[in-house]
Amino acid sequence: MPNAYYEVPDDIAVFSVPVKGYLYSKTADECGVYRIIGMAPPEAVAEAEEEATGLYRLFNADKRLLYVGISSNPGMRWEQHSKDKAWWHQVDGHTVHWFRCRPEAETAERAAIQAERPLYNRMHAAPDAFDEDWWASARIDRHARESLSGQIARLISRAVKDGLLRPGSRLLTASRMAAHLGVSTSVVVIAMKRLREQGIVARQRGVGLYVASPQRTVSGPLDCD
């Protein structure tokens, strides 16, 4: 597993690499997470965005697509994979397609994962749970006796029970849910923590929250939200 985790702005997920455009603390907190302390200078972000980035595909001996990723230095990235990916021993071949900047590579990566369904990718692979029509009309009652976080948890729990949200569907970020419902991000975080404790949703590092399988019991190692 990666040795460090980096906070994602306005979300409750973490990545194993720093997020472009942000400055991080020099040391990790008690949860092992490097927290955002500010924004990177605009010129540094612009320079990073123009860096040539490779889209790589990893295959097994039977030419089955195992994983799709991007990196400005694929060789170094593969060395990292060899240490933290349990499936790395299956890799028997690779291809790399280069793009002039990282945003172009990110767009291609998302499309490749969704279309080609590599065996071990999670990011971008799950359908977006909130494409459903019910979410467009989802609202909470500020005059109700039930807490706002409780209403949000009940709303999503009911949607899962009714089959409107299917196992594996990815949830929106806390900030996007908060903006739609007109509440603070902290309220959504509390609701999501409750749903995680109930085993209704799960969290994957670098991906975020998604609807858990019915038999899954959630107890992630990073519970310091």
TIGUMAR-691772 format. One record per residue: residue in one letter; x, y, z of N, C-alpha, C in turn. Coordinates in Angstrom, 3 decimals. Last residue first. Layout:
<recs>
A_X_Y_Z_X_Y_Z_X_Y_Z
...
</recs>
This chain:
<recs>
D_-12.396_11.648_10.038_-12.979_12.623_9.128_-13.187_13.956_9.839
C_-10.705_9.165_10.534_-10.573_10.476_11.173_-11.078_11.550_10.237
D_-10.549_6.672_9.503_-11.836_7.097_10.010_-11.774_8.444_10.722
L_-8.984_4.865_7.629_-8.862_6.307_7.782_-10.191_6.883_8.246
P_-9.560_2.210_7.343_-8.474_2.555_8.239_-8.334_4.044_8.462
G_-13.118_1.334_7.377_-11.901_1.816_6.729_-10.852_2.246_7.727
S_-15.297_-0.666_7.463_-14.479_-0.213_8.605_-13.148_0.216_8.058
V_-18.380_-2.005_6.502_-17.356_-1.023_6.245_-16.639_-0.649_7.517
T_-19.394_-5.004_5.217_-19.331_-4.230_6.453_-18.147_-3.294_6.340
R_-21.432_-6.198_2.583_-20.187_-5.560_3.020_-20.367_-4.850_4.349
Q_-23.649_-7.246_1.453_-23.014_-8.060_2.481_-21.800_-7.381_3.086
P_-24.411_-5.344_-0.489_-25.272_-5.600_0.670_-24.575_-6.341_1.800
S_-21.689_-3.159_-1.388_-22.453_-4.376_-1.620_-23.253_-4.698_-0.365
A_-22.025_0.444_-1.170_-21.404_-0.833_-0.829_-22.291_-1.995_-1.243
V_-21.607_3.157_-3.276_-22.588_2.300_-2.630_-21.972_0.926_-2.401
Y_-18.723_5.190_-2.471_-19.584_4.492_-3.414_-20.529_3.595_-2.626
L_-16.404_7.907_-2.155_-17.461_7.066_-1.621_-18.280_6.413_-2.730
G_-13.067_7.828_-3.506_-14.151_8.486_-2.796_-15.170_7.474_-2.314
V_-10.546_7.291_-4.678_-11.778_7.230_-5.466_-12.883_8.012_-4.803
G_-8.443_7.333_-2.966_-8.225_7.846_-4.297_-9.459_7.842_-5.168
R_-9.662_4.590_-1.175_-8.634_5.625_-1.275_-8.441_6.029_-2.730
Q_-13.105_4.209_-0.915_-11.896_3.680_-1.534_-10.890_4.806_-1.668
R_-15.723_3.537_1.312_-14.767_4.512_0.800_-13.534_3.802_0.270
A_-19.237_2.755_1.177_-17.848_2.431_1.486_-16.954_3.490_0.876
V_-22.543_2.636_2.583_-21.570_3.133_1.627_-20.177_2.751_2.098
I_-23.672_0.971_4.484_-24.449_1.303_3.291_-23.549_1.861_2.201
G_-22.623_0.430_6.965_-22.267_-0.458_5.874_-23.029_-0.193_4.594
Q_-22.933_2.160_9.020_-24.038_1.233_8.798_-23.750_0.247_7.665
E_-20.699_3.706_8.721_-20.800_2.885_9.926_-21.898_1.836_9.785
R_-21.425_5.033_6.363_-20.289_4.108_6.364_-20.357_3.171_7.558
L_-23.497_6.617_7.292_-23.786_5.582_6.297_-22.653_4.565_6.195
R_-22.064_8.325_9.004_-23.116_7.475_9.539_-23.423_6.322_8.585
K_-20.457_9.593_7.145_-19.821_8.784_8.181_-20.841_7.832_8.795
M_-22.358_10.983_5.699_-21.620_9.915_5.040_-20.930_9.007_6.062
A_-23.195_12.854_7.641_-24.152_11.892_7.073_-23.430_10.717_6.438
I_-20.815_14.280_8.009_-21.426_13.569_9.142_-22.396_12.500_8.638
V_-20.516_15.362_5.446_-19.486_14.461_5.973_-20.047_13.636_7.134
V_-22.732_17.066_5.329_-22.678_15.904_4.450_-21.662_14.884_4.963
V_-21.897_18.955_7.212_-23.154_18.231_7.416_-23.163_16.958_6.567
S_-19.603_20.012_6.040_-19.472_19.234_7.277_-20.736_18.427_7.572
T_-20.557_21.525_3.925_-19.875_20.264_3.631_-19.775_19.393_4.877
S_-23.861_22.819_4.589_-22.411_22.885_4.651_-21.810_21.515_4.350
V_-26.511_22.883_2.101_-25.999_22.724_3.457_-24.480_22.850_3.424
G_-27.907_22.605_-0.336_-27.888_23.882_0.370_-27.465_23.774_1.819
L_-27.842_20.451_-1.984_-28.824_20.422_-0.903_-28.859_21.712_-0.099
H_-25.773_21.121_-3.757_-27.102_20.796_-4.280_-28.173_20.900_-3.198
A_-23.615_21.520_-2.015_-24.074_22.621_-2.860_-25.488_22.363_-3.376
A_-23.316_18.961_-0.891_-23.663_20.090_-0.037_-24.222_21.250_-0.865
M_-22.546_17.478_-3.115_-23.797_17.152_-2.443_-24.272_18.339_-1.602
R_-20.100_18.748_-3.607_-21.159_18.800_-4.618_-22.516_18.454_-4.018
S_-18.652_18.156_-1.266_-18.910_19.556_-1.626_-20.029_19.677_-2.651
A_-18.483_15.376_-1.271_-19.216_16.043_-0.197_-19.567_17.475_-0.583
T_-19.006_14.059_-4.595_-18.153_14.543_-3.515_-19.007_15.255_-2.481
L_-21.426_11.435_-5.278_-20.823_12.738_-5.517_-19.888_13.092_-4.372
L_-20.650_7.909_-5.401_-21.379_9.058_-4.903_-20.680_10.356_-5.286
R_-20.806_5.252_-7.735_-19.998_6.239_-7.038_-20.865_7.421_-6.609
S_-22.111_2.024_-7.376_-22.315_3.368_-7.906_-21.542_4.377_-7.067
G_-21.839_-0.364_-6.038_-20.755_0.030_-6.924_-20.915_1.415_-7.504
P_-25.285_-1.106_-5.967_-23.941_-1.371_-5.435_-22.874_-1.049_-6.471
R_-27.454_1.623_-7.019_-27.010_0.234_-7.089_-25.612_0.063_-6.494
L_-30.156_3.436_-6.129_-28.693_3.497_-6.116_-28.183_2.067_-6.024
L_-32.661_2.396_-6.263_-32.359_3.549_-7.109_-30.858_3.798_-7.186
G_-33.426_0.405_-4.551_-32.753_0.008_-5.779_-32.460_1.156_-6.728
D_-34.414_1.011_-2.109_-35.382_0.937_-3.204_-34.744_0.561_-4.537
K_-32.061_1.169_-0.632_-33.023_0.119_-0.322_-34.014_-0.088_-1.464
V_-30.953_3.498_-1.746_-30.246_2.221_-1.872_-31.221_1.064_-1.660
A_-32.846_5.376_-0.967_-32.580_5.183_-2.394_-31.858_3.865_-2.645
R_-32.608_5.220_1.802_-33.863_4.826_1.168_-33.659_4.553_-0.321
S_-30.005_6.261_2.122_-30.316_4.909_2.576_-31.582_4.385_1.913
I_-30.362_8.872_1.209_-29.523_7.958_0.448_-29.794_6.513_0.830
L_-32.143_9.825_3.201_-32.434_9.978_1.783_-31.654_8.971_0.949
R_-30.776_9.379_5.589_-32.012_8.636_5.331_-32.378_8.683_3.850
A_-28.671_11.195_5.312_-28.381_9.768_5.453_-29.617_8.936_5.122
I_-30.144_13.565_5.236_-29.328_13.183_4.084_-29.028_11.692_4.123
Q_-31.320_13.557_7.778_-32.170_13.548_6.591_-31.396_13.092_5.353
G_-29.047_13.722_9.386_-29.909_12.553_9.466_-30.820_12.436_8.258
S_-28.113_16.244_8.752_-27.287_15.085_8.397_-28.118_13.806_8.432
L_-30.219_17.762_9.823_-29.941_17.812_8.387_-29.124_16.596_7.952
S_-32.314_16.021_12.235_-31.145_16.810_11.847_-30.932_16.768_10.347
E_-35.861_16.306_12.570_-34.679_15.486_12.299_-33.522_16.362_11.830
R_-37.814_18.182_12.501_-37.151_17.960_13.790_-35.888_17.117_13.619
A_-37.816_20.475_9.702_-38.075_19.168_10.310_-37.315_19.028_11.627
H_-37.123_22.702_8.369_-38.027_22.888_9.501_-38.358_21.573_10.205
R_-35.654_21.975_6.201_-34.958_22.705_7.263_-35.832_22.913_8.503
D_-35.672_19.116_4.488_-36.608_20.025_5.147_-35.919_20.696_6.329
I_-34.071_18.546_1.306_-34.206_18.314_2.740_-35.088_19.398_3.334
R_-34.474_16.889_-1.889_-34.400_18.073_-1.037_-34.479_17.661_0.422
A_-34.231_15.762_-5.181_-33.945_15.482_-3.772_-33.772_16.786_-2.986
S_-34.531_16.022_-7.851_-35.608_16.575_-7.022_-35.373_16.347_-5.533
A_-32.265_14.822_-8.833_-32.576_16.173_-9.291_-33.635_16.824_-8.416
W_-32.370_12.230_-7.886_-31.471_13.173_-7.225_-31.789_14.616_-7.608
W_-34.099_10.874_-9.549_-34.547_11.177_-8.198_-33.664_12.224_-7.525
D_-32.744_10.338_-11.907_-33.697_11.442_-11.881_-34.085_11.841_-10.464
E_-29.220_9.627_-11.581_-30.619_9.232_-11.491_-31.531_10.448_-11.359
D_-26.665_10.315_-11.370_-27.259_10.573_-12.667_-28.753_10.277_-12.649
F_-25.486_9.649_-9.010_-26.391_10.782_-9.007_-26.806_11.222_-10.401
A_-23.662_7.603_-9.282_-24.946_7.306_-8.677_-25.951_8.427_-8.883
D_-21.824_6.907_-12.048_-22.148_8.000_-11.140_-23.549_7.779_-10.598
P_-20.221_3.684_-12.139_-21.163_4.671_-12.662_-21.463_5.730_-11.615
A_-16.689_3.145_-11.766_-18.047_3.010_-11.253_-18.974_4.047_-11.867
A_-14.306_3.999_-12.925_-14.941_2.781_-13.416_-16.390_2.657_-12.963
H_-13.028_6.182_-11.855_-13.746_6.388_-13.124_-14.509_5.145_-13.580
M_-11.040_4.046_-9.936_-11.366_5.419_-10.281_-11.924_5.486_-11.700
R_-10.382_1.333_-10.271_-11.609_1.713_-9.579_-12.011_3.140_-9.931
N_-8.781_-1.220_-12.176_-9.058_0.204_-11.954_-10.353_0.374_-11.178
Y_-8.363_-3.920_-12.788_-8.037_-3.439_-11.453_-8.214_-1.932_-11.244
L_-9.205_-4.562_-15.421_-9.559_-5.428_-14.307_-9.384_-4.771_-12.939
P_-10.700_-2.052_-17.538_-9.542_-2.787_-17.013_-9.891_-3.474_-15.696
R_-12.784_-1.141_-19.529_-13.026_-1.893_-18.297_-11.818_-2.700_-17.827
E_-12.960_0.443_-21.763_-12.196_-0.803_-21.872_-12.277_-1.686_-20.632
A_-14.519_2.716_-21.105_-14.810_1.951_-22.321_-14.173_0.564_-22.318
Q_-13.546_3.719_-18.679_-14.976_3.478_-18.825_-15.298_2.584_-20.020
I_-10.821_3.931_-19.268_-11.274_3.077_-18.166_-12.745_2.728_-18.320
A_-10.807_5.764_-21.402_-10.277_4.407_-21.580_-10.790_3.468_-20.496
A_-11.842_8.103_-20.253_-12.559_7.453_-21.354_-12.109_6.006_-21.531
R_-9.841_8.661_-18.343_-11.221_8.438_-17.921_-12.009_7.679_-19.001
E_-7.616_9.041_-20.067_-7.615_7.977_-19.054_-9.040_7.635_-18.635
A_-8.324_11.314_-21.504_-8.167_10.039_-22.209_-8.200_8.863_-21.237
T_-8.280_13.184_-19.418_-9.509_12.964_-20.177_-9.466_11.614_-20.896
E_-5.587_13.013_-18.675_-6.634_12.678_-17.709_-7.955_12.387_-18.414
A_-4.296_13.959_-20.955_-4.099_12.566_-20.557_-5.183_12.115_-19.578
E_-5.103_16.631_-20.888_-5.474_15.797_-22.028_-5.350_14.310_-21.672
P_-3.907_17.442_-18.417_-5.367_17.442_-18.590_-5.832_16.595_-19.769
R_-1.047_17.143_-19.020_-1.741_16.228_-18.113_-3.269_16.263_-18.275
C_-0.092_17.417_-22.498_-0.257_17.949_-21.146_-1.099_16.979_-20.323
R_0.318_15.925_-24.811_1.140_17.116_-24.606_1.016_17.711_-23.210
F_0.618_12.366_-24.359_-0.186_13.566_-24.593_0.645_14.784_-24.213
W_1.487_9.079_-25.524_1.844_10.351_-24.910_0.913_11.483_-25.337
H_0.902_5.838_-24.536_0.528_6.838_-25.527_0.708_8.212_-24.883
V_2.277_2.681_-24.046_2.241_4.067_-23.564_1.887_4.977_-24.730
T_1.715_-0.685_-22.907_1.783_0.300_-23.985_1.720_1.680_-23.350
H_3.050_-3.849_-21.713_2.480_-2.522_-21.535_2.522_-1.739_-22.845
G_3.089_-7.103_-20.065_3.329_-6.178_-21.163_2.663_-4.845_-20.918
D_2.580_-8.511_-17.801_3.482_-9.154_-18.765_3.794_-8.233_-19.951
V_1.543_-8.670_-14.468_1.873_-7.793_-15.600_2.912_-8.456_-16.502
Q_1.178_-10.168_-12.213_0.484_-10.612_-13.421_0.907_-9.824_-14.665
H_2.373_-8.894_-10.115_3.063_-10.086_-10.659_2.405_-10.604_-11.933
W_0.545_-6.935_-9.295_1.641_-6.563_-10.186_2.333_-7.768_-10.818
W_-1.552_-7.166_-7.540_-1.680_-7.860_-8.821_-0.479_-7.645_-9.739
A_-1.044_-5.554_-5.389_-0.982_-6.997_-5.176_-1.022_-7.783_-6.480
K_0.918_-2.758_-5.465_-0.198_-3.410_-6.146_-0.063_-4.925_-6.028
D_3.216_-1.618_-4.363_1.950_-1.458_-3.644_0.737_-2.082_-4.322
K_5.466_-2.213_-5.878_5.577_-2.284_-4.427_4.225_-2.255_-3.725
S_4.818_-1.821_-8.477_5.393_-3.125_-8.132_5.486_-3.329_-6.621
H_4.068_0.857_-8.504_3.044_-0.179_-8.583_3.585_-1.532_-8.119
Q_6.612_2.036_-8.514_5.735_2.205_-7.354_4.657_1.123_-7.330
E_7.407_1.246_-11.052_8.199_0.800_-9.902_7.392_0.936_-8.615
W_5.570_2.619_-12.554_5.494_1.164_-12.519_6.300_0.595_-11.355
R_6.497_5.218_-12.155_5.173_4.856_-11.653_5.035_3.344_-11.559
M_8.896_5.128_-13.502_8.911_5.340_-12.056_7.580_4.930_-11.442
G_7.873_4.740_-16.107_8.789_3.774_-15.512_8.842_3.893_-14.000
P_6.285_7.063_-16.622_5.674_5.750_-16.430_6.587_4.727_-15.764
N_6.235_10.074_-15.871_7.359_9.139_-15.835_6.811_7.731_-15.588
S_3.868_11.266_-15.933_4.904_11.916_-16.730_6.167_11.060_-16.772
S_1.052_9.096_-16.211_2.224_9.561_-15.477_3.162_10.272_-16.438
I_-1.939_7.157_-15.800_-1.182_8.228_-16.450_-0.017_8.645_-15.571
G_-3.421_3.887_-16.489_-2.998_4.997_-15.642_-2.276_6.053_-16.446
V_-5.127_0.841_-16.299_-4.856_2.030_-17.105_-4.474_3.162_-16.159
Y_-4.775_-2.714_-16.103_-4.794_-1.397_-15.457_-4.474_-0.306_-16.465
L_-5.177_-5.102_-17.557_-5.194_-5.102_-16.097_-5.429_-3.726_-15.514
L_-6.464_-6.673_-20.289_-6.104_-5.356_-19.765_-6.277_-5.345_-18.254
R_-4.991_-9.623_-21.439_-6.113_-9.046_-20.691_-5.657_-7.730_-20.105
K_-3.007_-11.024_-22.697_-3.402_-9.736_-23.280_-4.652_-9.149_-22.628
D_-2.077_-13.091_-21.245_-3.177_-13.397_-22.164_-3.732_-12.134_-22.833
A_-0.276_-11.962_-19.504_0.251_-12.781_-20.600_-0.809_-13.130_-21.638
N_-1.730_-8.657_-18.954_-1.152_-9.923_-18.514_-0.716_-10.740_-19.728
F_-0.912_-5.124_-19.286_-1.584_-6.340_-19.718_-0.941_-7.573_-19.063
L_-1.498_-1.680_-18.857_-0.750_-2.845_-18.407_-1.559_-4.107_-18.707
R_-1.116_1.417_-20.445_-1.972_0.256_-20.241_-1.083_-0.925_-19.866
Y_-0.748_4.950_-19.938_-0.213_3.606_-20.069_-1.278_2.546_-19.781
L_-0.224_8.042_-21.168_-1.334_7.153_-20.798_-0.844_5.728_-21.010
G_2.098_10.527_-20.137_1.821_9.288_-20.839_0.611_8.561_-20.280
T_2.516_13.965_-20.672_2.044_12.903_-19.781_1.660_11.676_-20.592
A_4.379_16.962_-20.585_3.967_15.799_-21.371_3.643_14.638_-20.430
E_3.159_19.764_-18.884_4.119_18.669_-18.879_3.582_17.485_-19.674
E_1.389_21.760_-18.543_1.953_21.624_-19.880_2.956_20.481_-19.979
E_0.736_21.723_-15.873_-0.306_21.345_-16.816_0.254_21.118_-18.225
A_3.035_22.707_-14.671_2.701_21.296_-14.492_1.690_20.831_-15.526
E_2.877_25.405_-15.399_4.008_24.611_-15.870_3.700_23.126_-15.774
A_0.583_26.144_-14.004_0.593_26.206_-15.471_1.703_25.351_-16.047
V_1.475_25.840_-11.374_0.372_25.015_-11.863_0.375_24.974_-13.378
A_3.441_27.795_-11.278_3.822_26.404_-11.048_2.751_25.459_-11.569
E_2.002_30.109_-11.661_2.984_29.739_-12.671_3.425_28.292_-12.516
P_0.380_30.227_-9.334_-0.225_29.969_-10.655_0.779_29.521_-11.698
P_1.625_28.467_-6.462_1.684_29.642_-7.332_1.123_29.316_-8.715
A_-0.810_26.457_-4.684_0.480_26.591_-5.354_0.467_27.837_-6.232
M_-2.532_27.303_-1.663_-2.539_27.099_-3.101_-1.130_27.258_-3.661
G_-2.437_25.506_1.517_-2.517_26.679_0.651_-2.519_26.284_-0.816
I_-2.443_23.187_2.905_-2.160_24.399_3.673_-2.223_25.656_2.812
I_-3.910_20.007_3.161_-3.709_21.189_2.322_-3.488_22.416_3.207
R_-2.191_17.344_4.877_-3.299_18.266_4.726_-2.928_19.466_3.864
Y_-1.495_14.004_4.613_-0.895_15.321_4.439_-2.013_16.296_4.086
V_-2.392_11.507_6.936_-2.791_12.303_5.779_-2.056_13.641_5.776
G_-2.295_9.909_9.163_-1.378_9.620_8.070_-1.661_10.402_6.812
C_-3.806_10.708_11.237_-4.426_9.711_10.352_-3.511_9.322_9.201
E_-2.360_12.692_12.446_-2.472_11.422_13.154_-3.131_10.327_12.323
D_-0.711_14.098_9.470_-1.411_14.178_10.746_-1.552_12.793_11.361
A_2.625_14.451_8.074_1.255_13.921_8.059_0.619_14.053_9.437
T_4.484_17.433_7.288_4.317_16.178_8.010_2.856_15.752_7.969
K_4.240_19.642_5.727_5.484_18.889_5.629_5.397_17.545_6.336
S_1.129_20.144_3.951_1.931_20.192_5.168_3.166_19.311_5.004
Y_1.021_21.298_0.499_0.687_20.384_1.586_1.621_20.568_2.785
L_-0.620_23.226_-1.987_0.553_23.037_-1.142_0.143_22.202_0.059
Y_-2.087_22.513_-5.216_-2.175_22.748_-3.781_-0.831_22.523_-3.091
G_-1.896_21.815_-7.878_-2.386_23.147_-7.566_-2.437_23.476_-6.087
K_-2.683_18.358_-7.810_-2.112_19.479_-8.538_-2.746_20.798_-8.104
V_-2.314_16.499_-4.910_-3.252_17.025_-5.892_-2.674_18.296_-6.505
P_0.143_13.918_-4.350_-0.375_15.272_-4.133_-1.319_15.703_-5.256
V_-1.038_10.512_-4.129_-0.106_11.492_-4.676_-0.683_12.877_-4.439
S_-3.071_9.047_-3.165_-1.731_8.614_-2.768_-0.646_9.498_-3.361
F_-5.861_10.953_-1.888_-5.091_10.376_-2.976_-3.726_9.964_-2.449
V_-8.998_10.651_-0.156_-7.592_11.027_-0.179_-6.934_10.348_-1.365
A_-12.281_12.070_0.515_-11.393_11.057_-0.050_-9.954_11.550_0.079
I_-13.958_14.005_1.179_-13.543_13.134_2.275_-12.771_11.934_1.750
D_-13.508_17.451_0.141_-13.972_16.081_-0.061_-13.541_15.255_1.136
D_-12.179_19.922_-0.240_-13.639_19.854_-0.117_-14.184_18.462_-0.367
P_-9.277_18.570_-1.809_-10.027_19.750_-1.366_-11.528_19.519_-1.362
V_-7.858_15.702_-0.398_-8.516_16.229_-1.581_-9.357_17.423_-1.141
E_-4.709_14.981_1.159_-6.082_15.456_1.238_-6.570_15.968_-0.112
Y_-2.794_12.103_0.597_-2.903_13.548_0.454_-4.362_13.960_0.386
Y_-0.747_9.677_2.169_-2.030_10.040_1.584_-2.179_11.557_1.628
A_1.896_7.228_1.938_1.392_8.554_2.292_0.078_8.813_1.571
N_2.628_4.740_1.068_3.105_5.145_2.386_2.544_6.481_2.836
P_0.366_2.383_-0.506_1.161_3.614_-0.488_1.535_3.994_0.929
M_0.840_-1.197_0.000_0.000_0.000_0.000_0.876_1.249_0.000
</recs>
